[in-house]
């Protein structure tokens, strides 16, 4: 282990000159040169150094054994702590995942009422929140579909029951096929026909098939044409019709569908506005949109029912609406058509005291 025992002096041929001849497993040598160069005769020889030989006594062996034991114990403790921490973390991660799995199976089975307890704020907690939102949306959709089927069957049943009663009365000879009977049967048939057509329009609206082709149409002329058709009917009830229309305003639209929107709005105003009254129709250009406003005099819908007016089969007063021949689909059809044109429709309280319907249609094709 001493330095003088490990140094070796060699000549230029590598032959030992001084020092111990024994070499350790690790031996290094460096050249000894003259005039700062080792070329040719300037190479005088080499000086070598052996690595120290390892020698352990009993105390060293005891110390190393203790160190190895301490390292092994520390490694075991670290492994145990890591395993415990991994188990706890895995359990915290797997528990919400299992809840999500159970919730997904419940939802796949058609049960949308189940909710997962949200007791986390991390990414899994956000995922649970999204699951609950999705379940609530699906539950609401399923409920709306059930109501849609129930209301549709009920609305179809009414005119069918009237037709059946009339036909059975004719078959039994209770009634005669006179003008009154045929008129009542025709009215029931037309109501059924309008209902089926509205259902077809709403179905196309959900399937995005309402606006297959749009043409540039003069919107004021469409509005004026529908208004003039209804003017005499409105006048008979004592409702004054006021039109505020520009000379021209070209809008990409389906002429028949926009005409149906105007017919529905004017028909609603006729049915649900008390006479004498007033109906005002305004059309103006607003920020690149054609804004059509239809407002009437009382009665008005409750303020909280503005958005509900566009729900299918919604009626503020069901018995009164049915007495006027309404199916409850007119404004739903209007919304489907307007949204298919890339526009918006909303309802609110009119300055005249009744209902105000505002339609915004883009003046450029979307």
Beta strands, then each sheet from edge to edge (+ up, - down):
strand 1: 7-11
strand 2: 16-19
strand 3: 27-33
strand 4: 43-50
strand 5: 215-218
strand 6: 239-244
strand 7: 250-253
strand 8: 277-286
strand 9: 289-297
strand 10: 344-349
strand 11: 353-362
sheet 1: 2+ 1- 4+ 3-
sheet 2: 5+ 7-
sheet 3: 6+ 8+ 9- 11+ 10-
end
